[in-house]
Amino acid sequence: MQLPKLLILGAGGQVGQALQASSPGLYTLITPTRADLDLTASAAIEPFIIATKPALVINCAAYNFVDKAEQERERCRLINATAVARMAAACERLAIPLVHFSTDYVFEGKAAGSALYTEDEPPCPVNHYGQTKLAGERAALAQSRNLVLRVSWVFSEFGANMGSRMLAAACAGQPLRMASDQWGSPTYAGHIAETVWALVPALLRGEPGGLYHLSGLSAVMPAASRWDLAAGLVEAAIAAAMLPADYRVDATTQAQWQALFGVPAASRPDFSAMANDKLAARLGRALPHWQQGLAPCVTGLLAQS
């Protein structure tokens, strides 16, 4: 029996790699590289998808250099918005679902200690990256079979990401200073992949998609700061004997950081933590807390060293 083909775009990124690493073996995964399909070449996207004839498309690709996006505005728009619209058009022609990832940066931010963002709250991005991601999710959601999953502060053992960079610096003996006044919802890429694989069968059966927050926090959990994430990773690394027991992460503020390194080109929300309760209700179970991803992330990094 021939397995259904799933097309994963952006398969080389951390979520794409996590999907491949945790594939349930029920599908044939098609994972083109940038050489196979350049998402800035918009006219090539529809023909490629249609020729591939997948049963479902998962788009993990994104331009996510938040500061650089303020200068490379057109490239950012092509990948995060135009390409998604072309994917959605191809999927509509084939009558198949598209799974697309968006971001917490579609929100402008709240005061610290606020309630976590839900899917019902209006987006209002404060940088070009967030604006293009919002345009992309709206293009995907134009068809009811498509699924948009907002993720944030993704960390994993795959590729260069905020978690792996933090631990690399710490293991090199460098001090870590992280902001304790920027709040979000860290999410382990392995948990993202696990959740996507749980959702795919229903999408293939024709159940509708929609907009969901796939984060490491439910509404009753406190938001995490950049310092919380770094400290959690360091604690897991100490437990795995990657770091000395006395290593500590220093807390700083965004103002202190900017005084040392300058004001970033792009504005960022101070508080963009998202609640995953709507998605948990669809799945019929709670999603893993972000702290449950710390140990497997460190274990994966150790295996690569």
C-alpha positions as MATLAB code, in Angstrom:
seq = 'MQLPKLLILGAGGQVGQALQASSPGLYTLITPTRADLDLTASAAIEPFIIATKPALVINCAAYNFVDKAEQERERCRLINATAVARMAAACERLAIPLVHFSTDYVFEGKAAGSALYTEDEPPCPVNHYGQTKLAGERAALAQSRNLVLRVSWVFSEFGANMGSRMLAAACAGQPLRMASDQWGSPTYAGHIAETVWALVPALLRGEPGGLYHLSGLSAVMPAASRWDLAAGLVEAAIAAAMLPADYRVDATTQAQWQALFGVPAASRPDFSAMANDKLAARLGRALPHWQQGLAPCVTGLLAQS';
ca = [
       0.000    0.000    0.000;
       1.381    3.383   -0.994;
       1.787    5.814    1.900;
       0.302    9.332    1.621;
       2.865   11.915    0.554;
       3.403   14.914    2.818;
       5.401   17.869    1.515;
       7.477   19.638    4.192;
       8.789   23.043    3.128;
      11.562   24.477    5.279;
      12.515   20.933    6.288;
      16.033   22.017    7.231;
      14.880   24.296   10.064;
      14.450   23.184   13.639;
      10.715   22.413   13.384;
      11.222   20.687   10.027;
      13.996   18.540   11.476;
      11.911   17.760   14.554;
       9.042   16.627   12.325;
      11.316   14.281   10.427;
      12.915   12.928   13.607;
       9.523   12.081   15.134;
       7.650   10.968   12.009;
       5.249    8.145   12.866;
       6.217    6.283    9.688;
       2.720    6.521    8.229;
       3.650    8.926    5.444;
       6.210    9.455    2.718;
       7.922   12.742    3.551;
       8.987   14.962    0.654;
      11.612   17.429    1.924;
      12.895   19.711   -0.844;
      15.891   21.949   -0.231;
      16.203   25.604   -1.181;
      17.982   24.449   -4.336;
      14.883   22.440   -5.242;
      12.452   25.273   -4.502;
      13.419   28.871   -3.763;
      10.481   30.485   -1.981;
      11.533   33.938   -3.192;
      10.820   32.699   -6.727;
       7.089   33.046   -6.232;
       6.036   31.825   -9.677;
       7.703   28.446   -9.075;
       5.781   27.540   -5.937;
       2.402   26.521   -7.325;
       3.795   24.383  -10.158;
       6.168   22.605   -7.752;
       3.420   21.700   -5.292;
       1.005   20.630   -8.003;
       3.646   18.452   -9.681;
       4.506   16.835   -6.329;
       0.842   15.957   -5.678;
       1.055   15.676   -1.903;
      -1.847   14.797    0.365;
      -0.896   17.686    2.688;
       1.668   20.502    2.820;
       3.457   21.580    6.004;
       5.183   24.949    5.707;
       7.989   25.323    8.248;
       9.824   27.901    6.146;
      10.081   31.490    7.360;
      12.222   34.576    7.178;
      12.733   35.117   10.915;
      15.653   37.542   11.179;
      13.569   40.117   13.021;
      16.028   43.022   12.928;
      17.400   42.288    9.466;
      13.833   42.211    8.148;
      13.636   45.990    8.596;
      16.225   46.300    5.809;
      15.415   43.189    3.744;
      11.741   44.021    3.664;
      10.981   42.593    0.232;
      12.740   39.272    0.849;
      10.921   38.958    4.176;
       7.579   39.677    2.501;
       8.213   37.200   -0.326;
       8.935   34.305    2.055;
       6.494   35.052    4.883;
       3.510   36.339    2.911;
       3.671   35.946   -0.871;
       4.999   32.390   -0.764;
       2.282   31.342    1.701;
      -0.410   32.773   -0.557;
       1.006   30.734   -3.460;
       1.107   27.604   -1.297;
      -2.502   28.158   -0.272;
      -3.525   28.629   -3.903;
      -1.816   25.379   -4.914;
      -3.397   23.505   -2.018;
      -6.800   24.857   -2.981;
      -6.350   23.597   -6.540;
      -5.446   20.160   -5.200;
      -8.168   20.308   -2.496;
      -5.613   19.462    0.226;
      -4.829   21.104    3.578;
      -1.927   23.413    4.337;
      -0.345   23.515    7.798;
       1.416   26.844    8.332;
       3.347   28.247   11.295;
       2.958   31.834   12.470;
       4.310   33.729   15.472;
       3.570   35.585   18.697;
       5.047   38.656   17.004;
       1.686   39.308   15.354;
       0.825   40.921   18.723;
       1.967   44.327   19.936;
       2.510   43.152   23.502;
       0.901   43.669   26.893;
       2.035   44.804   30.311;
       3.950   42.257   32.383;
       1.629   40.072   34.433;
      -1.226   40.302   31.933;
      -3.365   37.351   30.910;
      -1.847   35.223   28.165;
      -2.910   35.986   24.606;
      -5.756   33.932   23.137;
      -6.653   33.399   19.485;
      -9.611   35.801   19.835;
      -7.452   38.854   20.532;
      -6.766   41.207   17.622;
      -3.248   41.139   16.182;
      -1.265   44.365   15.892;
       2.378   43.681   14.914;
       5.011   46.279   15.788;
       7.679   45.238   13.272;
       7.938   44.268    9.607;
       8.544   40.617   10.403;
       5.307   40.451   12.389;
       3.398   42.268    9.656;
       4.505   39.766    7.014;
       3.717   36.800    9.253;
       0.234   38.194    9.840;
      -0.273   38.552    6.080;
       0.877   34.960    5.634;
      -1.483   33.518    8.218;
      -4.406   35.438    6.714;
      -3.577   34.033    3.274;
      -3.535   30.514    4.708;
      -6.762   30.978    6.666;
      -8.665   32.063    3.560;
      -9.444   28.346    3.130;
     -11.171   26.558    6.000;
      -9.220   23.307    5.559;
      -5.926   25.068    6.331;
      -4.361   25.071    9.804;
      -2.295   27.945   11.223;
      -0.279   27.294   14.364;
       1.275   30.272   16.141;
       4.513   29.279   17.870;
       7.033   31.288   19.867;
      10.497   31.190   21.410;
      11.182   27.818   19.806;
      14.190   25.934   21.158;
      15.622   22.523   20.307;
      18.705   20.482   19.624;
      18.331   21.155   15.889;
      20.313   23.905   14.197;
      21.079   27.349   15.578;
      18.317   28.672   17.823;
      18.051   30.683   21.015;
      18.433   27.608   23.198;
      21.393   26.048   21.431;
      23.165   29.406   21.204;
      22.702   30.027   24.929;
      24.155   26.651   25.838;
      27.000   26.946   23.333;
      28.032   30.245   24.915;
      27.764   28.829   28.430;
      29.771   25.703   27.542;
      32.441   27.949   26.029;
      32.799   29.602   29.432;
      31.106   32.830   28.444;
      28.795   34.576   30.913;
      25.103   34.653   30.067;
      23.064   37.788   30.704;
      19.409   37.511   29.770;
      16.489   39.904   30.045;
      14.135   39.246   32.924;
      11.565   41.779   31.671;
      10.674   40.291   28.274;
       7.954   37.661   28.562;
       6.763   34.926   26.245;
       5.894   31.256   25.903;
       8.947   29.095   25.136;
       8.134   25.983   23.132;
      10.236   22.896   22.452;
      10.371   21.947   18.767;
       9.893   18.296   19.654;
       6.562   19.161   21.289;
       5.540   21.132   18.211;
       6.272   18.139   15.993;
       4.459   15.753   18.335;
       1.377   17.983   18.211;
       1.441   18.346   14.426;
       1.587   14.582   13.972;
      -1.416   14.272   16.286;
      -3.361   16.735   14.125;
      -2.478   15.410   10.669;
      -4.847   12.389   10.536;
      -7.926   14.561   11.129;
      -6.807   17.058    8.487;
      -6.330   14.240    5.978;
      -9.874   13.045    6.768;
     -11.180   16.461    5.760;
     -11.748   18.004    9.179;
     -11.379   21.809    9.181;
      -8.217   23.620   10.189;
      -8.319   27.013   11.881;
      -6.063   29.206   14.010;
      -4.434   27.873   17.180;
      -1.667   28.791   19.594;
       0.838   25.948   19.872;
       2.815   27.116   22.871;
       4.340   25.673   26.001;
       1.841   27.418   28.285;
      -1.820   27.108   29.208;
      -3.844   30.055   30.508;
      -3.265   29.158   34.172;
       0.527   29.066   33.807;
       2.797   32.075   34.269;
       4.629   33.544   31.296;
       8.366   32.899   31.111;
      11.092   35.480   30.676;
      14.200   35.174   28.524;
      16.071   34.655   31.792;
      13.716   31.830   32.810;
      14.424   29.968   29.571;
      18.188   30.417   29.857;
      18.215   29.427   33.527;
      16.118   26.345   32.785;
      18.449   25.222   30.017;
      21.495   25.800   32.201;
      19.945   23.800   35.048;
      19.274   20.908   32.650;
      22.821   21.162   31.304;
      24.247   21.052   34.837;
      22.185   17.931   35.552;
      23.649   16.364   32.395;
      27.202   17.330   33.446;
      27.564   19.716   30.498;
      28.241   22.669   32.794;
      29.809   23.117   36.235;
      27.371   23.093   39.134;
      28.107   26.717   40.036;
      27.308   28.198   36.615;
      24.628   30.895   36.853;
      22.713   33.082   34.406;
      22.754   36.788   35.216;
      19.480   38.698   34.974;
      19.394   42.036   33.201;
      16.760   44.353   31.741;
      16.101   45.286   28.148;
      17.162   48.860   28.947;
      20.475   47.681   30.399;
      21.047   45.399   27.405;
      20.385   48.239   24.967;
      22.729   50.528   26.889;
      25.503   47.998   26.252;
      24.698   46.800   22.749;
      22.451   49.460   21.240;
      18.771   49.675   20.375;
      17.684   46.874   17.998;
      16.404   47.844   14.561;
      13.014   46.219   15.163;
      10.632   46.833   18.033;
       9.528   43.765   19.964;
       6.585   43.091   22.272;
       7.527   43.068   25.950;
       4.859   40.469   26.752;
       3.631   38.122   24.024;
       2.966   34.885   25.884;
       0.222   32.782   24.290;
      -2.203   30.327   25.898;
      -2.670   26.929   24.233;
      -6.057   26.024   25.764;
      -8.003   26.094   22.473;
      -5.615   23.600   20.888;
      -5.612   21.440   24.013;
      -9.405   21.265   23.785;
      -9.213   20.145   20.151;
      -6.688   17.441   21.017;
      -8.541   16.379   24.155;
      -5.397   16.598   26.278;
      -3.034   19.137   27.773;
      -0.007   20.177   25.743;
       3.447   19.674   27.298;
       4.845   22.518   29.396;
       7.942   24.134   27.931;
      10.070   22.962   30.873;
       9.405   19.358   29.820;
      11.467   20.070   26.705;
      14.616   21.173   28.534;
      16.048   17.714   29.278;
      15.429   16.240   25.795;
      16.905   19.369   24.220;
      20.084   19.012   26.281;
      20.211   15.248   25.640;
      19.956   15.888   21.913;
      22.718   18.475   22.000;
      24.932   16.086   23.979;
      24.400   13.394   21.353;
      25.720   15.759   18.700;
      28.852   16.766   20.614;
];
